[in-house]
Amino acid sequence: MSSVQLSGAGVAAVAFTNKSLASPPASLRVCSSRRLGRSLVVKAATVVAPKYTSLKPLGDRVLVKLGAAEEKTAGGILLPSTAQTKPQGGEVVAVGAGRTIGDKKIEVGIQTGAEVVYSKYAGTEVEFNDSKHLILKEDDIIGILETDDVKDMKPLNDRVLIKVAEAEETTPGGLILTETTKEKPSIGTVVAVGPGPLDEEGKRQPLSVPAGSTVLYSKYAGSEFKGADGTGYIVLRASDVMAVLS
């Protein structure tokens, strides 16, 4: 059994555990949203009941078994369920047959068993086999985790993995900046790039930004993470890279 833990600004710690489905799944029953008070809306997940024995995604969708939400802060403080971080990754347990572009059949490029990271608000949550799952499109998956460290993430499609430059510690006048007043950096070094997007004929178009480039990227784009050593990383689409610096 292997585990992966990521943490980040705007995306707090996420834990993934590689576990196979141990018992048969169950019936599709859609739970409606419930309104509490005047403004709070609680949306329940789609629930699967015991009479169904399989859940097969269609098209280019994948079924991901979610990692557990963090129950404690980094300092060891227990979090109430309302404050626990929504997981942003897990194990792929089923994939669809793929999609057709022109006359070409494109299979889903992610294998079952892969540990993946996905866009934070993507997909539809499903309670399946007594565990939380997410059904989402392949393009909503940011990358594949091949080791226990985010620096080794393999970005997918048109996404790039960037090591974020450290924020300035002082102002030009020499004043020391606190963590809350440091300017969010938007410069970094490309660590890895995806294979590129598919064109109208179903062929991959290589990205124009090579690994090793120092780049300027859109300030509020992408998903942020921290590596095992505390280094900041961001995964974003190549279209959010604005310039190459030299």
C-alpha positions as CSV (number, residue, x, y, z in Angstrom):
1,M,0.0,0.0,0.0
2,S,1.4,3.4,-1.0
3,S,0.4,6.9,0.1
4,V,1.0,10.3,-1.3
5,Q,0.6,13.6,0.6
6,L,0.5,17.0,-1.0
7,S,-0.1,20.4,0.5
8,G,-0.4,23.8,-1.1
9,A,-1.5,27.4,-1.0
10,G,-5.2,27.5,-1.8
11,V,-5.1,23.7,-1.9
12,A,-4.3,22.3,1.5
13,A,-3.0,18.9,2.3
14,V,-4.3,16.0,0.3
15,A,-3.7,12.3,1.1
16,F,-4.2,9.4,-1.3
17,T,-4.2,5.8,-0.4
18,N,-3.9,3.0,-3.0
19,K,-6.7,0.5,-2.1
20,S,-8.7,-1.9,-4.3
21,L,-12.5,-2.2,-4.1
22,A,-13.1,-4.9,-1.6
23,S,-16.9,-5.5,-1.8
24,P,-19.5,-5.1,-4.6
25,P,-20.9,-1.7,-5.3
26,A,-24.5,-0.7,-5.0
27,S,-28.0,1.3,-6.5
28,L,-28.0,4.7,-8.1
29,R,-30.2,7.0,-6.1
30,V,-29.9,10.7,-6.6
31,C,-30.3,12.7,-3.4
32,S,-31.7,16.2,-3.8
33,S,-30.2,19.3,-2.4
34,R,-31.5,20.5,1.0
35,R,-31.8,24.1,1.9
36,L,-30.9,25.0,5.5
37,G,-31.9,28.5,6.6
38,R,-32.2,31.2,4.0
39,S,-28.8,31.0,2.2
40,L,-27.0,27.8,3.0
41,V,-27.5,25.0,0.4
42,V,-26.2,21.5,1.2
43,K,-25.8,19.3,-1.9
44,A,-25.7,15.5,-1.2
45,A,-23.7,13.2,-3.4
46,T,-25.3,10.7,-5.7
47,V,-25.7,7.5,-3.7
48,V,-25.3,3.9,-5.0
49,A,-27.5,1.3,-3.3
50,P,-26.8,-2.5,-3.0
51,K,-28.7,-3.9,-6.0
52,Y,-26.2,-2.7,-8.6
53,T,-22.9,-4.5,-9.0
54,S,-20.9,-2.2,-11.3
55,L,-20.5,1.4,-12.3
56,K,-18.9,1.9,-15.8
57,P,-18.0,5.4,-16.9
58,L,-19.0,6.4,-20.5
59,G,-17.1,8.2,-23.1
60,D,-13.9,9.9,-21.9
61,R,-15.0,9.9,-18.3
62,V,-13.1,8.2,-15.4
63,L,-14.1,7.0,-12.0
64,V,-11.8,8.0,-9.2
65,K,-11.8,6.7,-5.6
66,L,-11.1,9.8,-3.5
67,G,-8.4,10.1,-0.9
68,A,-9.4,10.8,2.7
69,A,-9.9,14.4,3.8
70,E,-7.3,15.8,6.2
71,E,-8.6,15.5,9.8
72,K,-5.8,17.5,11.4
73,T,-3.9,20.7,10.7
74,A,-0.1,20.5,10.2
75,G,0.1,21.4,13.9
76,G,-2.0,18.5,15.0
77,I,-5.3,20.3,15.7
78,L,-8.4,18.2,15.0
79,L,-10.6,19.7,12.3
80,P,-14.4,19.6,12.4
81,S,-15.9,17.9,9.3
82,T,-17.0,21.3,8.0
83,A,-13.4,22.6,7.9
84,Q,-11.7,19.5,6.5
85,T,-10.0,19.9,3.2
86,K,-11.8,18.5,0.1
87,P,-9.5,15.8,-1.4
88,Q,-8.1,16.7,-4.8
89,G,-6.8,13.3,-5.9
90,G,-7.2,9.6,-5.6
91,E,-7.0,6.2,-7.4
92,V,-8.6,5.6,-10.9
93,V,-10.8,2.5,-10.5
94,A,-12.6,2.5,-13.9
95,V,-12.3,4.3,-17.3
96,G,-14.7,4.8,-20.2
97,A,-14.2,3.5,-23.7
98,G,-12.9,6.9,-25.0
99,R,-14.2,9.4,-27.6
100,T,-14.2,9.9,-31.3
101,I,-12.5,12.8,-33.0
102,G,-13.2,12.8,-36.7
103,D,-12.8,9.2,-37.9
104,K,-10.3,8.4,-35.1
105,K,-11.2,6.6,-31.9
106,I,-9.3,8.0,-29.0
107,E,-9.0,5.8,-25.9
108,V,-8.7,7.2,-22.4
109,G,-5.0,7.5,-21.8
110,I,-5.1,6.9,-18.0
111,Q,-4.9,3.3,-16.7
112,T,-6.9,1.9,-13.7
113,G,-4.8,1.9,-10.6
114,A,-3.1,5.2,-11.4
115,E,-2.9,7.8,-8.6
116,V,-4.1,11.1,-10.1
117,V,-4.6,14.7,-9.2
118,Y,-7.7,16.5,-10.7
119,S,-9.1,20.1,-10.9
120,K,-10.5,21.1,-7.6
121,Y,-14.2,21.6,-8.6
122,A,-14.4,19.0,-11.4
123,G,-16.8,16.1,-11.7
124,T,-19.8,14.6,-9.9
125,E,-19.4,13.1,-6.4
126,V,-20.8,9.6,-6.0
127,E,-21.0,7.4,-2.8
128,F,-20.1,4.0,-4.1
129,N,-19.2,0.8,-2.3
130,D,-19.2,2.7,1.0
131,S,-16.5,5.1,-0.3
132,K,-16.6,8.5,-1.9
133,H,-15.8,8.6,-5.7
134,L,-15.8,11.2,-8.4
135,I,-16.9,10.8,-12.0
136,L,-15.1,13.3,-14.2
137,K,-13.8,13.9,-17.7
138,E,-10.2,12.8,-18.6
139,D,-9.4,16.5,-19.3
140,D,-10.2,17.4,-15.7
141,I,-7.3,15.3,-14.5
142,I,-4.2,17.5,-14.0
143,G,-1.6,14.8,-13.8
144,I,-0.4,11.4,-12.7
145,L,1.5,10.8,-9.4
146,E,4.4,8.4,-10.1
147,T,6.1,8.9,-6.7
148,D,5.3,10.3,-3.3
149,D,6.5,13.8,-4.3
150,V,4.6,16.3,-6.4
151,K,7.9,17.3,-8.1
152,D,7.7,14.0,-10.0
153,M,4.1,14.5,-11.2
154,K,3.5,13.7,-14.8
155,P,1.3,16.5,-16.3
156,L,-1.4,15.5,-18.8
157,N,-2.6,17.0,-22.1
158,D,-1.7,20.7,-22.4
159,R,-0.6,21.2,-18.8
160,V,2.8,22.0,-17.5
161,L,4.4,21.5,-14.0
162,I,6.3,24.6,-12.8
163,K,8.6,25.0,-9.8
164,V,7.6,28.4,-8.4
165,A,10.3,31.0,-7.7
166,E,10.6,32.1,-4.1
167,A,8.8,35.2,-3.1
168,E,10.9,38.3,-2.3
169,E,11.8,38.5,1.4
170,T,12.4,42.2,1.5
171,T,11.1,45.4,-0.3
172,P,13.5,47.4,-2.6
173,G,14.0,49.7,0.4
174,G,15.1,46.8,2.6
175,L,12.0,46.2,4.7
176,I,11.5,42.6,5.7
177,L,8.1,41.2,4.4
178,T,5.9,38.9,6.5
179,E,4.3,35.9,4.9
180,T,1.0,37.8,4.5
181,T,2.6,40.8,2.7
182,K,4.9,38.9,0.3
183,E,3.9,39.3,-3.3
184,K,2.6,36.1,-4.8
185,P,5.2,35.0,-7.4
186,S,4.2,34.4,-11.0
187,I,7.6,33.3,-12.3
188,G,9.0,29.8,-12.2
189,T,10.9,27.0,-13.9
190,V,9.1,24.4,-16.1
191,V,9.8,21.0,-14.6
192,A,7.7,18.8,-16.9
193,V,5.2,19.2,-19.7
194,G,2.3,17.2,-20.9
195,P,2.1,15.5,-24.4
196,G,0.0,18.3,-25.8
197,P,-3.6,18.7,-26.8
198,L,-5.4,16.7,-29.5
199,D,-6.0,18.5,-32.8
200,E,-9.1,18.0,-35.0
201,E,-7.6,14.8,-36.4
202,G,-6.9,13.3,-33.0
203,K,-3.1,13.9,-33.2
204,R,-1.1,15.3,-30.3
205,Q,0.3,18.8,-30.8
206,P,3.6,19.2,-28.8
207,L,3.7,22.1,-26.4
208,S,6.0,25.0,-27.3
209,V,7.3,25.5,-23.8
210,P,10.2,23.0,-23.0
211,A,11.2,21.7,-19.6
212,G,13.9,23.9,-18.1
213,S,12.5,27.2,-19.3
214,T,12.0,30.1,-16.9
215,V,8.5,31.4,-17.6
216,L,6.1,34.2,-16.6
217,Y,2.6,32.8,-16.0
218,S,-0.9,34.1,-15.3
219,K,-1.1,35.1,-11.6
220,Y,-4.3,33.3,-10.7
221,A,-4.2,30.3,-13.0
222,G,-3.7,26.7,-12.1
223,S,-3.5,24.5,-9.0
224,E,-0.8,25.0,-6.4
225,F,1.0,22.4,-4.4
226,K,3.9,22.0,-2.0
227,G,6.6,19.2,-2.5
228,A,7.9,17.0,0.2
229,D,10.7,19.6,1.0
230,G,8.2,22.5,1.1
231,T,9.0,23.8,-2.4
232,G,6.1,25.4,-4.2
233,Y,4.8,24.0,-7.5
234,I,1.9,24.9,-9.8
235,V,0.2,23.0,-12.6
236,L,-1.5,25.0,-15.3
237,R,-2.4,24.9,-18.9
238,A,0.3,26.0,-21.4
239,S,-2.0,28.8,-22.6
240,D,-1.6,30.4,-19.1
241,V,2.1,30.7,-19.7
242,M,2.6,34.3,-21.0
243,A,6.3,34.6,-21.7
244,V,9.7,32.8,-21.6
245,L,12.4,34.7,-19.7
246,S,16.1,34.6,-20.5
